[in-house]
Structure formats: C-alpha cells, structure tokens
Amino acid sequence: QEAYTRVLMGNIDLSRLVFPSHTAGRAVESFARRALWEVGLNYGHGTGHGIGNFLSVHEWPVGFQSNNVPLEAGMFTSIEPGYYQDGEFGIRIEDVALVVQAQTEEEPFLTFEVVSLVPYDRNLIDLSLLSPEQIRYLNSYYERIRAQVGPELRRQQLEEAHAWLRENTEP
C-alpha cells in the first residue's frame, strides 16, 4: 500500500506540474520519482514515452529520457512511474497525458492534461501519505472522470458499470 501510494504520488506530482515551454522531459522526470526517493526506493525504467506519432505504443522523440526533444503543447506522452520488489510484486501506474498550455500570468508555460480517465485502486491508497494538493488533484481528476465517462456509460445503458464508476470516483 505504501509503495502504491508513493507511485501514485509521483504520478500526480508530474501530472500537475507547471513548467516552462521548451523544457526537456528529463528535466521534470524527477518529480515522478521524488516520493519514492524520499524513502530510498526507485524504479529502473523510463517514466514515460511518446504516443501516437506513427501509431506505435512507444514513440520517440517525446518522453522523459535524456535523448528526447523538449516538451511542447500538443504532444502526447505516457506518465508511468512504478516500483518493483524482486520476487514479491510490481506496481506501475500508467496514464496518457496531453501537453497543454498552463493558465499562468507569464506565458508560455505548460502542464499535462491526463486523458486516460481511469480511477486508481482506492484499496491501495494510504491517504495519510498524500498532501492536501495531491488529494485536491485526485478529487478533481475523479470529478472529470464522472463528468466525461459517466454520461457515456449511461448512454450505453451500462448501469452496473456506472454504479461502479460512481463508487470508485467518490471524493
């Protein structure tokens, strides 16, 4: 539970980050690792990769490694921190995010808009580890899921799925 929560914290911290335009992914990647690093944990894979340039899953040149191009509005990338304990378990939370212009006084700054809209496993989240800002982000994210996915489930008359969605996106 602690490992999952720390991976989620990194996912949230990178997803809500505001950064200057033309910033390389490698310059912001540590935000996804910070919560793990605080307790001496890490993961041995990249934090994300570009998506959809030529309809492949792992698309260069977008991403968070040292050889990637600077992030610009309109790029899609995965945000996927993780943690693996040999012989025990593995965790990876992977969201798809669009790089968008941030609402700041000074332009141009960027941020991420998560577009995958899938709830996180509530049973694995230790709320006592999350900051108030992370909880606000999570609640806002759940509200977006309800507003965007909920009506489609209703339109398709998937009432059981809609009930599950409501339950799993409660604040």
Phi, psi and omega per residue, in radians:
Q1 nan -0.744 3.124
E2 -1.136 -0.758 3.139
A3 -1.082 -0.803 3.122
Y4 -1.033 -0.796 -3.114
T5 -1.092 -0.716 3.135
R6 -1.187 -0.620 3.044
V7 -1.132 -0.770 3.104
L8 -1.074 -0.718 3.110
M9 -1.019 -0.755 3.107
G10 -1.136 -0.692 3.097
N11 -1.058 -0.827 3.135
I12 -1.120 -0.797 -3.080
D13 -1.074 -0.706 3.100
L14 -1.273 -0.705 -3.108
S15 -1.088 -0.567 -3.089
R16 -1.743 0.075 -3.113
L17 -1.153 2.423 3.001
V18 -1.929 2.271 -3.033
F19 -2.548 2.755 -3.118
P20 -1.155 2.575 3.034
S21 -1.011 2.642 -3.124
H22 1.260 0.299 3.088
T23 -1.439 2.317 3.094
A24 -1.282 2.537 3.122
G25 -0.991 -0.629 -3.131
R26 -1.091 -0.431 -3.129
A27 -1.308 -0.366 -3.107
V28 -1.955 -0.128 -3.050
E29 -1.028 -0.557 -3.098
S30 -1.114 -0.378 3.090
F31 -1.084 -0.547 3.119
A32 -1.326 -0.347 -3.083
R33 -1.750 -0.292 -2.982
R34 -0.942 -0.835 -3.094
A35 -1.093 -0.588 3.065
L36 -1.279 -0.786 -3.131
W37 -1.021 -0.587 -3.114
E38 -1.009 -0.450 -3.138
V39 -2.043 0.335 3.058
G40 1.370 0.422 3.117
L41 -1.940 2.827 3.140
N42 -2.807 3.069 3.020
Y43 -2.343 2.668 -3.001
G44 -1.811 0.533 3.104
H45 -2.334 2.936 3.092
G46 -1.166 2.740 -3.101
T47 -1.462 -0.265 3.119
G48 3.059 2.965 -3.080
H49 -2.591 2.766 3.074
G50 -1.133 2.741 -3.099
I51 -2.371 2.299 2.865
G52 1.541 0.075 3.140
N53 -1.075 -0.805 3.070
F54 -2.215 0.550 3.112
L55 1.133 0.480 3.028
S56 -1.741 2.902 3.123
V57 -1.397 -0.860 3.137
H58 -1.798 1.821 -3.042
E59 -1.948 2.040 2.941
W60 -1.426 2.573 0.348
P61 -1.819 0.119 -3.113
V62 -1.453 2.477 3.063
G63 2.729 -2.807 -3.019
F64 -2.098 0.161 3.127
Q65 -1.557 2.979 -3.018
S66 -1.162 -0.407 -3.091
N67 -1.688 0.222 -3.121
N68 -1.567 2.744 3.116
V69 -1.325 2.798 3.070
P70 -1.054 2.594 3.136
L71 -1.291 2.397 3.117
E72 -2.389 2.676 3.104
A73 -0.961 2.408 3.126
G74 1.730 -0.197 3.110
M75 -1.426 2.488 3.001
F76 -1.807 2.413 3.090
T77 -2.515 2.729 2.957
S78 -1.532 2.678 2.964
I79 -2.156 1.931 -2.971
E80 -2.517 1.222 3.018
P81 -1.212 2.847 3.140
G82 -2.762 -3.122 3.010
Y83 -2.732 2.438 -3.100
Y84 -2.341 2.193 3.066
Q85 -1.895 1.954 -3.041
D86 -0.859 2.272 3.092
G87 1.263 0.046 -3.065
E88 -2.090 -1.120 -3.055
F89 -2.872 2.911 3.041
G90 -2.458 2.568 -3.136
I91 -2.326 2.315 2.940
R92 -2.531 2.198 3.047
I93 -1.853 2.061 -3.090
E94 -2.112 2.056 3.034
D95 -1.971 2.694 2.994
V96 -1.770 2.290 -3.086
A97 -2.307 2.556 3.052
L98 -1.789 2.315 3.047
V99 -1.345 2.171 -3.096
V100 -2.288 2.829 3.076
Q101 -1.242 2.329 3.130
A102 -1.464 2.676 3.096
Q103 -1.529 1.541 -3.133
T104 -2.218 2.817 3.117
E105 -1.186 -0.727 3.123
E106 -1.696 2.302 -3.133
E107 -1.861 2.800 -0.203
P108 -1.732 2.228 2.994
F109 -2.002 2.715 -3.083
L110 -2.134 2.876 3.017
T111 -2.690 -3.068 3.129
F112 -1.967 2.515 2.986
E113 -2.040 1.925 -3.139
V114 -1.219 2.232 -3.085
V115 -1.987 -0.069 -3.108
S116 -1.333 -0.483 2.977
L117 0.858 1.038 3.101
V118 -2.208 2.247 3.131
P119 -1.126 2.637 3.065
Y120 -1.504 2.788 -3.102
D121 -1.264 1.822 -3.076
R122 -1.073 -0.534 -3.128
N123 -1.179 -0.320 -3.088
L124 -1.779 0.014 -3.089
I125 -1.691 2.161 3.022
D126 -1.666 1.703 -3.052
L127 -1.031 -0.452 -3.117
S128 -1.157 -0.324 3.122
L129 -1.513 -0.346 -3.074
L130 -1.407 2.488 3.053
S131 -1.352 2.832 3.061
P132 -0.989 -0.643 3.124
E133 -1.148 -0.700 3.125
Q134 -1.158 -0.679 3.103
I135 -1.153 -0.729 3.087
R136 -1.062 -0.758 3.110
Y137 -1.059 -0.814 -3.120
L138 -1.054 -0.781 3.129
N139 -1.130 -0.688 3.101
S140 -1.151 -0.719 3.106
Y141 -1.083 -0.780 3.111
Y142 -1.108 -0.649 3.097
E143 -1.105 -0.726 3.088
R144 -1.092 -0.729 3.120
I145 -1.050 -0.841 3.137
R146 -1.021 -0.765 -3.069
A147 -1.251 -0.579 -3.045
Q148 -1.710 -0.644 -3.088
V149 -1.603 -0.658 -3.103
G150 -0.926 -0.890 3.134
P151 -1.061 -0.585 3.120
E152 -1.212 -0.688 3.076
L153 -1.091 -0.716 3.100
R154 -1.127 -0.756 3.141
R155 -1.021 -0.646 3.140
Q156 -1.515 0.088 3.130
Q157 1.018 0.691 3.101
L158 -1.725 1.225 -3.014
E159 -1.152 -0.649 3.113
E160 -1.133 -0.753 3.095
A161 -1.135 -0.671 3.117
H162 -1.134 -0.732 3.096
A163 -1.090 -0.734 3.098
W164 -1.061 -0.770 -3.135
L165 -1.073 -0.820 3.126
R166 -1.019 -0.793 -3.113
E167 -1.114 -0.696 -3.038
N168 -1.561 0.052 3.057
T169 -2.160 0.340 3.033
E170 -1.104 2.570 3.084
P171 -1.023 nan nan
